[in-house]
Amino acid sequence: MGPAKKGLSSPALVVLMAHERKAVDMEMIQKSIDINGSVDRVFAYVDDPATGTQWLPSMMEVRNISGSGVGQHHEWTYKMAGFALDGETTTIAHVPNERRVVRSKGGVDSLWTFTFEPHEGGTRLNLTIEYTVPLPVLGRLAEKLVVRRNEREIDLAVQNIKDHCEG
């Protein structure tokens, strides 16, 4: 980490120093959920960035959506640990009704891999997220709290997808 920045409030300092961080530990979340809905319905819902604010609790805004399939791009604002973080996401792998992989950069660097499988007349959605926690100034204890909160957030996210697609 670099030297302290003068004249910045602590939230601005935390975010600024997060961007200066050189060595990064990746965290991973893996979730699976069975959904009583067709693979094409579940895939279409998750594949549309505009729905992100519906199923991902801390997604505050999705904007400037362009393209489709590989190369689709959008910008977002996400709230983590009380901080509004801005970033952008690009689809890097796209196999309709099977797999979607997106890479996000900015406030939170992450890789989201969604897979969709027919399962007992519905869909099994598998989600793996690899991400960095952009709060090194708060130390390891606070980082662990953020990681636990993110786990709960993704539990809610997959449940929200299930509720929407079954409704």
C-alpha positions as CSV (number, residue, x, y, z in Angstrom):
1,M,0.0,0.0,0.0
2,G,1.1,3.5,-0.7
3,P,1.4,6.4,1.7
4,A,-1.7,7.9,3.3
5,K,-3.5,10.4,1.1
6,K,-4.1,13.7,2.8
7,G,-7.4,15.4,2.7
8,L,-9.5,12.3,2.0
9,S,-12.3,11.0,4.2
10,S,-11.8,7.4,5.3
11,P,-14.3,5.8,2.8
12,A,-12.5,7.6,-0.1
13,L,-9.1,6.6,1.4
14,V,-10.2,2.9,1.6
15,V,-11.4,2.9,-2.0
16,L,-8.4,4.8,-3.3
17,M,-5.9,2.5,-1.5
18,A,-7.9,-0.6,-2.7
19,H,-7.0,0.5,-6.3
20,E,-3.3,0.8,-5.3
21,R,-3.2,-2.7,-3.9
22,K,-0.6,-4.8,-5.7
23,A,-0.9,-8.4,-4.3
24,V,-4.5,-9.7,-4.4
25,D,-6.1,-12.7,-2.7
26,M,-8.9,-14.2,-4.6
27,E,-12.0,-15.3,-2.8
28,M,-14.4,-18.0,-4.2
29,I,-18.1,-18.6,-3.8
30,Q,-19.8,-21.7,-5.3
31,K,-23.6,-22.2,-5.3
32,S,-26.0,-24.6,-7.0
33,I,-29.8,-24.4,-6.9
34,D,-32.5,-26.4,-8.6
35,I,-35.2,-24.3,-10.3
36,N,-38.6,-25.5,-11.4
37,G,-38.3,-23.6,-14.7
38,S,-37.0,-24.4,-18.2
39,V,-33.3,-23.9,-19.0
40,D,-34.1,-21.4,-21.7
41,R,-36.2,-19.3,-19.2
42,V,-33.5,-19.4,-16.5
43,F,-30.7,-18.6,-19.0
44,A,-32.6,-15.7,-20.6
45,Y,-33.2,-14.1,-17.2
46,V,-29.5,-14.4,-16.0
47,D,-28.2,-13.5,-19.5
48,D,-29.9,-10.1,-19.4
49,P,-27.7,-7.6,-17.5
50,A,-30.8,-5.3,-16.9
51,T,-32.2,-8.0,-14.5
52,G,-29.1,-7.8,-12.2
53,T,-30.8,-5.2,-9.9
54,Q,-33.7,-7.6,-9.5
55,W,-31.8,-10.7,-8.3
56,L,-28.5,-9.4,-6.9
57,P,-29.3,-7.5,-3.7
58,S,-26.4,-5.1,-3.6
59,M,-26.5,-4.2,-7.3
60,M,-27.6,-0.6,-7.2
61,E,-27.5,0.2,-10.9
62,V,-26.8,-1.4,-14.3
63,R,-26.3,1.0,-17.2
64,N,-24.9,1.4,-20.7
65,I,-25.6,-2.2,-21.9
66,S,-24.3,-2.9,-25.3
67,G,-24.0,-6.0,-27.5
68,S,-25.0,-9.5,-26.9
69,G,-23.3,-12.9,-26.4
70,V,-19.5,-12.8,-26.2
71,G,-18.4,-9.1,-25.9
72,Q,-21.6,-7.9,-24.3
73,H,-20.7,-5.0,-22.0
74,H,-22.3,-3.0,-19.3
75,E,-21.4,-0.7,-16.4
76,W,-22.7,-1.0,-12.9
77,T,-22.7,0.4,-9.3
78,Y,-22.5,-2.2,-6.6
79,K,-22.6,-1.7,-2.8
80,M,-20.0,-3.6,-0.7
81,A,-19.4,-3.0,3.0
82,G,-21.3,0.3,2.7
83,F,-19.2,1.6,-0.2
84,A,-20.7,2.2,-3.7
85,L,-18.2,0.7,-6.2
86,D,-18.4,1.4,-9.9
87,G,-17.2,-1.1,-12.5
88,E,-17.8,-2.7,-15.8
89,T,-18.6,-6.3,-17.0
90,T,-17.8,-8.0,-20.3
91,T,-19.2,-11.4,-21.3
92,I,-16.2,-13.6,-22.2
93,A,-17.9,-17.0,-22.8
94,H,-21.5,-17.5,-24.0
95,V,-23.1,-20.8,-24.9
96,P,-26.9,-20.3,-24.9
97,N,-28.7,-22.4,-22.4
98,E,-25.5,-23.9,-21.1
99,R,-22.8,-21.5,-20.0
100,R,-22.2,-17.8,-19.4
101,V,-18.9,-16.3,-18.1
102,V,-18.5,-12.7,-17.3
103,R,-15.4,-10.7,-16.1
104,S,-15.9,-7.6,-14.1
105,K,-13.3,-4.9,-13.5
106,G,-13.3,-1.8,-11.4
107,G,-14.5,-1.5,-7.8
108,V,-14.6,-5.3,-7.6
109,D,-12.6,-7.5,-9.9
110,S,-14.4,-10.8,-10.4
111,L,-15.1,-13.7,-12.7
112,W,-18.7,-15.1,-12.7
113,T,-19.3,-18.6,-14.3
114,F,-22.9,-19.6,-14.6
115,T,-23.7,-23.1,-15.9
116,F,-27.3,-24.3,-16.7
117,E,-28.2,-28.0,-16.7
118,P,-31.6,-29.7,-17.3
119,H,-32.4,-31.4,-14.0
120,E,-35.6,-33.3,-13.1
121,G,-37.8,-31.4,-15.4
122,G,-36.3,-28.0,-14.5
123,T,-32.9,-26.4,-14.3
124,R,-29.8,-26.8,-12.1
125,L,-28.1,-23.4,-11.9
126,N,-24.4,-23.6,-10.9
127,L,-22.6,-20.3,-10.0
128,T,-18.9,-19.9,-9.3
129,I,-17.6,-16.4,-8.4
130,E,-13.9,-15.6,-8.0
131,Y,-13.4,-12.1,-6.7
132,T,-11.1,-9.7,-4.8
133,V,-12.2,-7.9,-1.7
134,P,-11.2,-4.2,-2.3
135,L,-10.9,-3.2,1.3
136,P,-7.3,-3.9,2.4
137,V,-7.1,-1.0,4.7
138,L,-9.7,-2.5,7.0
139,G,-7.5,-5.5,7.7
140,R,-8.1,-9.2,7.7
141,L,-10.9,-9.3,10.3
142,A,-13.1,-6.8,8.3
143,E,-12.2,-8.6,5.1
144,K,-13.5,-11.9,6.6
145,L,-16.7,-10.2,7.6
146,V,-17.2,-8.9,4.0
147,V,-16.5,-12.4,2.6
148,R,-19.2,-13.9,4.9
149,R,-21.6,-11.2,3.9
150,N,-20.9,-11.8,0.2
151,E,-21.7,-15.6,0.8
152,R,-25.1,-14.6,2.2
153,E,-25.7,-12.2,-0.6
154,I,-25.1,-14.9,-3.2
155,D,-27.4,-17.3,-1.3
156,L,-30.1,-14.6,-1.7
157,A,-29.2,-14.0,-5.3
158,V,-29.6,-17.6,-6.5
159,Q,-32.9,-17.8,-4.4
160,N,-34.1,-14.6,-6.1
161,I,-33.3,-16.1,-9.6
162,K,-35.3,-19.3,-8.5
163,D,-38.2,-17.2,-7.2
164,H,-38.4,-15.2,-10.4
165,C,-38.1,-18.1,-12.8
166,E,-40.6,-20.2,-10.9
167,G,-43.2,-17.4,-10.5
